[in-house]
Amino acid sequence: MALTTLRRDGDIAFLGLNRPDKHNALDQAMVDELGAALLNLRRSPCIVVLCSETPGIFAAGADIAELLERDSDAGLRGINAMLFEQLEAHPWPTIAAIDGPALGGGCELAMACDFRLVSPRARFGQPELSLGIMAGAGGNWRLQQLVGLPLARRMLYAGETLDATAAVSAGLADGIHEPSVLLDEAAAYARRIAGRSWRALELTKAALRIHRPATTLYDMTAQALLFDSSDKRERMSRFLRERAARRGARKEAER
């Protein structure tokens, strides 16, 4: 089964996350599919709407089981960081339609888009420090750009999460819509943007990116150091054990 979907409707490209059994957790295979789709979409002007194929889910973050096995060499490759750079560098505006939790790498994925439209089920957080790593795919600086340093500190250091209303108030999200109309609203906003000059959109987006922080190299280097730590291995192993126990308990309760 494909981990992503791509549907073109005129000037709009709907790029869907499709790994529901893992809550759209980003693994290497999904990253590769998303990267290939974005490369293809550069061929002609389009507004990308990034969404989930499963209601109530956006992206739970990176795949922890895969992260557990990543070492410093993987950290220096910047697997997620490079994908999010590619998404941010799409020549024309991008919109994330978020109907569910956007946590860790999922939050970083959403922040790499130009706009974030959310349902009341959306939730944003960066829990990486509890797993012995850092938000090394843009969270350290994109979050600060969007919500300001004090709130970014609370989300990164203390694991504070934002619901949909708080995200809009903080500037992390651009509007709330009911789940049944979220994708339609995202498409309507995309069409509004697509009515403007494609070349002017492209140049304006480039102008807005000129002075953004160039911290990706630091993020990748620091993450590489953390990936090789025993603290990271212990914390992620504990997370996986506790998650398996919760799932087992739920299955027992359902019998």
VENHU-V70240 format. One record per backbone hydrogen bond with DSSP energy under -1.0 kcal/mol. CO is the residue of the C=O (numbers start at 0). NH is the residue of the N-H. Records with the same first field share a line. If there is no record, write none. Layout:
# VENHU-V70240
CO: NH  NH
This chain:
# VENHU-V70240
2: 17
4: 15
6: 13
8: 11
10: 46
11: 8
12: 48
13: 6
14: 50
15: 4
16: 52
18: 21  23
19: 22
21: 24
22: 59
25: 62
26: 30
27: 31
28: 32
29: 33
30: 34
31: 35
32: 36
33: 37
34: 38
35: 39
36: 40
39: 42
46: 12
47: 94
48: 14
49: 96
50: 16
53: 56
58: 102
60: 25
62: 66
63: 67
66: 69
70: 74
71: 75
77: 81
78: 82
79: 83
80: 84
81: 85
82: 86
83: 87
84: 88
86: 89
92: 47
93: 114
94: 49
95: 116
97: 118
99: 122
100: 58
101: 124
102: 105
103: 107
104: 108
105: 109
106: 110
107: 111
109: 112
114: 95
115: 173
116: 97
117: 176
118: 121
122: 101
123: 161
124: 103
126: 129
127: 130  132
128: 131
133: 135
134: 139
137: 141
140: 144
141: 145
142: 146
143: 147
147: 151
148: 152
149: 153
150: 154
151: 155
152: 156
153: 157  159
161: 123
162: 166
163: 167
164: 168
165: 169
166: 171  172
174: 117
177: 180  181
180: 184
181: 185
182: 186
183: 187
184: 188
185: 189
186: 190
187: 191
188: 192
189: 193
192: 195
196: 200
197: 201
198: 202
199: 203
200: 204
201: 205
202: 206
203: 207
204: 208
208: 211
214: 218
215: 219
216: 220
217: 221
218: 222
219: 223
220: 224
221: 225
222: 226
225: 228
228: 232
229: 233
230: 234
231: 235
232: 236
233: 237
234: 238
235: 239
236: 240
237: 241
238: 242
239: 243
240: 244
241: 245
242: 246
243: 247
244: 248
245: 249
246: 250
247: 251
248: 252
249: 253
